[in-house]
Amino acid sequence: MFIEHQWMILLICGFLCLNRLFFINLPLHGDIGFFGIWGHFKDETLDHDLIMHNGGFRAAAIFMYALFRKIFLTDKVKIFSRLGQLSSLLFSLPGYYLLFTQCGLPDNVFYGFAFCFAILTSSYSTGCVFIYSVELLQVSFVPYIFLLYFLPIAFVYKCGLAIFLSLLFKLNLPFDVVFFYFVFYAQEAGLLNASLETGGAIIIAGVLFLIYLALLGCLRTSILGFLAFFRCRNVGWQAYKRLFWPFLLPMIQEHLLILIMMFYSSYHMLQNGFYWPLGYLAMQIFGLVLQRGFFHYHYTCLFPSFALVGGFSFHYFLPNEYMIVAVLLAYSVYRYMCSKTQIWPKPVEHQGIFNEIVESIEGTPFEKVLRESKSNWHAGWRFQMHMRYDSPAFSVHLQTIKFMMVFDEEQENQFMPEFCEEFYKRLVNKSPDLLVIEENQLVDVGALRRLGYDVNYFGTIGGRLSFYHCKKNEKFLGFEEFKLMYQDLFVGYPANFELDFFKRLTPQYIDQICDAPVYLVGENQDINEIKKFFEQHHVSTQQINEDHLESSDLQEGNFFLISEGRSISFYNKIHLRTSDRLRIFKYT
């Protein structure tokens, strides 16, 4: 049977390439903007622009982006970023083979691992085929970090180096590294020595990482970013519990075969006392839970352990070449059928709508505005527009606000005070000339005007992205005055509708409404006050049911979501029903 021959790897690599290339033309997702700013624009600096939206300093993804752009000799972001990710995955396979050999695992287990790994890393349900994620690059470099264990140097140094390298990815990877090094070294040196030397390695890695950040000139802002991330994510458990199953179900459906293989392998490992692969699996799950990432692409970090455990029963479930080819062909047909659209699990399907709107900018007046901008302040998370249309970013600090405004009522209206001074310096040194707001979120245009900016509405595309020309004027406030109004700039939405909040935000949009109809959607006990408010501003309104949003009878106009509460499922349903002829405003 050919499953014992090395040329099977060529079949698996071909499958991996084909299945990932199916998705190369899908719209870009915003996460690439968090990692690509420095690599895309030559004048960006490390002391500000590489502080990621969810904490820490993701050096690996950032520098890999810049490397991919140079290697593939093209500025087409979809092509070089996605080919770069594919290249990383192919590069990982020799590393995994060497690692399996050093760990004493037979070749047939590696072939099983490679089979499972190729299926997982070309996964449609996790979005890893079109989302530029740290997790995918991370699984590509895991074997080389683990292989450092077999270098003929003192354990404390090689373990410290491995932990340091893992810190360049996500915070869950260092736990995997510590587990692997500790388990294997404990067999040689005993538990006590392994514990002491691993502790020393952790200290060495921490010091190295701090020195590394200091040399790059971004130590302080990286620490602030991490603290803000920890504070924000600390209130994310409600989201995790609410979204866990809707995100997990499509992945289970796509990878049911591998999950069955894992369960079969796990049973036999427990029966035979072969525990370390299961320990590695448990540690990867622990790291995933610890980082509190609940979107589908976060599960990508589990692929090495899933493929490892599942690979042990590969020969049992697929004993001949015909079954292997049949499974790979079936997955390929399925992926091809799914390759015309992004997948976003039910609660956040609207993410795909926003990504498609960014793609639709091409060839419109909005593209010209983006390309002419020297400092584009995008208040939202369609950060891919910066690379897509060569529009330099004013700041990436602002992306942290999304974790502050969703689940914790006490902190919702507070944008991170740690960044007040950095933000003001940015306004002085790289003043924005363009403001792009997602719906009416995140930035209070009225407060920006009070800060000392002329802000003029340009237009809205897809009903969801609004463009404003802005320019600093002679009334621009000094830092002491700015500190007093810093929080007023940022819009943190209340969990339930508040009439005062509505009255604060709405006046700045009245002059943009013109004579277009205003539709009010949602049940609200203050509906009479809301209608009276619009009447006082000489704006007529019409209250409609959410089901009416799909009606072709609606004229092009403005849609105000005034429901008293909010839920992800309701918000998602509203987006799917709302025509792009309606400009969306929301208040919860």
Residue pairs with C-beta under 8 A, 6 or more apart in sequence:
1 319
1 320
1 321
2 8
2 321
3 108
3 111
3 314
3 315
3 318
3 320
3 321
3 324
4 107
4 108
4 111
6 107
8 111
8 114
8 324
9 93
9 111
9 114
11 324
11 325
11 328
12 111
12 114
12 115
12 118
12 328
13 90
13 93
13 118
15 118
15 122
15 328
15 331
15 332
16 86
16 89
16 90
16 118
16 121
16 122
17 86
17 90
18 332
19 118
19 122
19 129
19 331
19 332
19 335
20 82
20 85
20 86
20 89
20 121
20 122
20 129
21 86
22 129
22 335
22 336
22 339
23 82
23 124
23 129
23 130
23 335
23 339
24 78
24 79
24 82
24 83
25 78
26 78
26 129
26 130
26 339
26 341
26 342
27 130
27 342
27 352
27 355
27 356
27 358
27 359
27 384
28 77
28 78
28 81
28 130
28 132
28 355
28 358
28 359
28 384
28 387
28 388
29 127
29 130
29 131
29 132
29 342
29 351
29 355
29 384
30 354
30 355
30 381
30 382
30 383
30 384
31 131
31 132
31 133
31 297
31 383
32 65
32 77
32 81
32 131
32 132
32 383
32 384
32 387
33 382
33 383
33 384
33 385
33 386
33 387
33 393
33 396
34 52
34 53
34 58
34 383
34 396
34 399
35 52
35 58
35 61
35 62
35 65
35 132
35 134
36 62
36 65
36 77
36 81
36 132
36 386
36 387
37 44
37 49
37 50
37 383
37 386
37 387
37 393
37 396
38 44
38 46
38 49
38 50
38 62
38 66
39 62
39 63
39 65
39 66
39 67
39 69
40 65
40 66
40 69
40 386
40 387
40 390
41 386
41 392
41 393
43 392
44 50
44 392
44 393
45 217
46 216
46 217
46 218
47 217
47 218
47 221
48 218
48 221
48 395
48 396
48 397
48 422
48 426
49 393
49 395
49 396
50 57
50 58
50 59
50 62
50 218
50 396
51 57
51 218
51 221
51 222
51 224
51 225
51 396
51 397
52 58
52 225
52 396
52 399
53 381
53 396
53 399
53 400
53 402
54 229
54 232
54 233
54 400
54 403
55 171
55 225
55 226
55 228
55 229
55 230
55 233
56 170
56 171
56 222
56 225
56 226
56 229
57 213
57 216
57 218
57 222
57 225
58 134
58 168
58 169
58 170
59 168
59 212
60 134
60 137
60 138
60 141
60 168
60 169
61 132
61 133
61 134
61 137
61 169
64 84
64 88
64 137
65 81
65 84
65 132
67 84
68 80
68 81
68 83
68 84
68 85
68 87
69 75
69 80
71 80
71 84
71 87
72 79
72 80
72 83
72 84
74 80
77 384
77 387
77 388
81 132
82 129
82 130
82 132
85 132
85 136
85 137
88 136
88 137
88 140
88 141
89 121
89 136
89 139
89 140
91 140
92 139
92 140
92 141
92 142
92 143
92 144
93 114
93 117
95 141
95 142
95 143
95 144
95 147
96 110
96 113
96 114
96 117
96 143
96 304
97 110
98 143
98 147
99 143
99 146
99 147
100 107
100 109
100 110
100 113
101 110
102 147
102 149
102 150
103 184
108 314
108 315
109 311
109 312
109 314
110 311
111 311
111 314
112 310
112 311
112 312
112 313
112 314
112 315
113 307
113 308
113 310
113 311
113 314
114 307
114 311
115 311
115 314
115 318
115 324
116 258
116 261
116 306
116 307
116 310
116 311
116 314
117 303
117 304
117 307
119 255
119 258
119 331
120 126
120 255
120 258
120 303
120 306
120 307
121 128
121 136
121 139
121 300
121 303
122 128
122 129
122 331
122 335
123 129
123 251
123 254
123 255
123 300
124 254
124 334
124 335
124 338
124 339
124 343
125 250
125 251
125 253
125 254
125 255
125 296
125 343
126 251
126 296
126 297
126 299
126 300
127 295
127 296
127 297
127 342
127 343
127 344
128 135
128 136
128 297
128 300
129 335
130 342
131 297
133 297
133 300
134 169
134 170
135 170
135 297
135 298
135 299
135 300
135 301
136 297
136 300
137 169
138 169
138 170
138 173
138 300
138 301
139 300
139 301
139 303
139 304
141 165
141 169
142 173
142 176
142 304
145 162
145 165
145 166
145 173
145 177
146 162
146 177
146 180
148 158
148 161
148 162
148 165
149 158
149 159
149 162
149 180
149 181
149 184
149 185
151 158
155 181
155 185
155 189
155 197
155 201
156 197
156 200
156 201
156 204
157 201
157 204
158 181
159 177
159 178
159 181
159 185
159 197
159 198
159 201
159 205
160 200
160 201
160 202
160 203
160 204
160 205
160 208
161 205
161 208
162 177
162 181
162 201
162 205
163 174
163 177
163 178
163 201
163 202
163 204
163 205
164 204
164 205
164 208
164 209
164 212
166 173
166 174
166 176
166 177
167 173
167 174
167 205
167 209
170 291
170 301
171 287
171 290
171 291
172 284
172 287
172 288
172 290
172 291
172 301
173 287
173 301
174 205
175 283
175 286
175 287
175 290
176 280
176 283
176 284
176 287
178 198
178 202
179 279
179 280
179 283
180 280
181 198
181 201
182 194
182 195
182 198
183 276
183 279
185 193
185 194
185 197
185 198
186 194
189 197
210 219
213 219
213 222
221 422
224 416
224 418
224 419
224 422
225 400
227 418
228 400
228 416
228 418
228 419
229 400
229 403
231 411
232 400
232 403
232 404
232 411
233 291
233 292
233 403
235 407
235 408
235 411
236 292
236 294
236 403
236 407
237 292
238 407
239 294
239 406
239 407
240 292
240 294
242 347
242 568
243 294
243 295
243 345
243 347
243 348
243 568
244 294
246 345
246 346
246 347
247 294
247 295
247 296
247 299
247 345
247 347
248 299
249 345
250 296
250 343
250 345
251 296
251 299
252 259
254 334
255 306
257 317
257 327
258 306
258 307
258 310
259 310
260 317
261 309
261 310
261 311
261 313
261 314
261 317
262 306
262 309
262 310
262 313
264 313
264 316
264 317
265 277
265 309
265 310
265 311
265 312
265 313
266 278
266 309
268 312
268 313
269 275
269 277
269 278
269 309
269 312
270 278
277 305
277 308
277 309
277 312
278 309
280 304
280 305
280 308
281 302
281 305
281 306
281 308
281 309
283 305
284 301
284 302
284 304
284 305
285 302
285 305
287 301
288 298
288 299
288 301
288 302
291 298
295 348
296 343
296 344
296 345
318 324
318 327
341 352
342 351
342 352
342 355
342 356
343 352
344 350
344 351
344 352
346 569
346 572
347 568
347 569
347 572
348 568
348 572
349 572
349 575
349 576
350 571
350 572
350 575
350 576
353 462
353 464
353 575
353 576
354 380
354 382
354 438
354 464
354 465
355 382
355 384
356 462
357 382
357 461
357 462
357 464
357 465
357 580
358 382
358 384
358 385
358 388
358 465
359 388
360 461
360 462
361 367
361 370
361 385
361 388
361 389
361 461
361 465
362 389
364 461
365 459
366 458
366 459
366 461
366 465
366 467
367 389
369 434
369 458
369 467
369 469
370 376
370 385
370 389
370 390
370 391
370 434
370 436
371 389
371 390
371 391
373 391
373 392
373 433
373 434
374 392
374 433
375 392
375 393
375 394
375 430
375 431
375 432
375 433
375 434
376 385
376 386
376 391
376 392
376 393
376 394
376 432
376 433
376 434
376 436
377 393
377 394
377 395
377 398
377 432
377 434
377 435
377 436
377 443
377 470
378 385
378 386
378 393
378 394
378 398
378 436
378 438
379 398
379 435
379 436
379 437
379 438
379 441
379 442
379 443
380 436
380 437
380 438
380 439
380 441
380 442
380 465
381 399
381 402
381 438
382 436
382 438
382 465
383 393
383 396
383 399
385 391
385 436
386 392
386 393
391 434
394 426
394 430
394 432
395 423
395 426
395 430
397 419
397 422
397 423
397 426
398 442
400 416
400 419
401 415
401 416
401 442
401 490
401 492
404 411
404 412
404 414
404 415
404 416
404 492
405 412
405 442
405 491
405 492
405 493
406 412
409 494
409 495
412 492
412 493
412 494
412 495
413 487
413 492
413 494
414 487
414 492
415 486
415 487
415 489
415 490
415 492
417 486
417 487
420 482
420 483
420 486
421 479
423 486
424 479
424 482
424 483
424 486
427 451
427 472
427 482
431 471
431 472
432 470
433 469
433 470
433 471
434 467
434 468
434 469
434 470
435 443
435 445
435 448
435 455
435 467
435 468
435 469
435 470
436 465
436 466
436 467
436 468
437 443
437 445
437 465
437 466
437 468
438 464
438 465
439 464
439 466
439 584
439 585
439 586
440 466
440 491
440 505
440 509
440 584
440 585
440 586
441 491
441 493
441 586
442 490
442 491
443 489
443 490
443 491
444 488
444 489
444 490
444 491
444 504
444 505
444 508
445 455
445 468
445 508
446 504
446 505
446 507
446 508
447 485
447 488
447 489
448 455
448 470
448 489
449 455
450 485
450 488
451 476
451 477
451 482
451 485
451 489
452 472
452 473
452 474
452 475
452 476
452 477
453 470
453 471
453 472
453 473
453 476
454 470
454 471
454 473
455 468
455 469
455 470
456 468
456 469
456 470
457 466
457 467
457 468
457 511
457 512
458 467
458 468
458 469
459 466
459 467
460 466
460 467
460 583
461 467
462 580
463 559
463 578
463 579
463 580
463 581
463 582
463 583
463 584
464 580
464 583
464 584
466 583
477 485
491 505
493 501
493 566
493 586
493 587
493 588
494 501
494 587
494 588
495 565
495 566
495 588
496 564
496 565
496 566
496 588
497 524
497 526
497 562
497 563
497 564
497 565
497 587
497 588
498 587
499 526
499 529
499 530
501 587
502 530
502 533
502 562
502 587
503 533
505 587
506 533
506 585
507 537
509 585
510 537
510 539
513 539
513 558
516 555
516 556
516 557
516 558
517 540
517 542
517 554
517 555
517 557
517 558
518 534
518 539
518 540
518 541
518 542
518 557
518 558
518 560
519 541
519 542
519 543
519 544
519 554
519 557
519 558
519 559
519 560
519 582
520 527
520 530
520 531
520 541
520 542
520 543
520 544
520 560
520 562
521 543
521 544
521 545
521 546
521 549
521 559
521 560
521 561
521 562
521 563
521 574
522 546
522 561
522 562
522 563
522 564
523 563
523 564
524 530
524 562
524 563
524 564
525 564
527 543
527 562
530 541
530 562
531 541
531 543
534 540
534 541
541 560
544 554
546 573
546 574
546 577
547 577
548 554
549 559
549 574
549 577
549 578
549 579
549 582
550 577
550 579
554 579
554 581
554 582
555 581
556 581
556 582
557 581
557 582
557 583
558 582
558 583
558 585
559 578
559 582
559 583
559 584
559 585
560 585
560 586
560 587
561 574
561 584
561 585
561 586
561 587
561 588
562 587
563 570
563 588
564 588
565 588
566 588
571 586
578 584
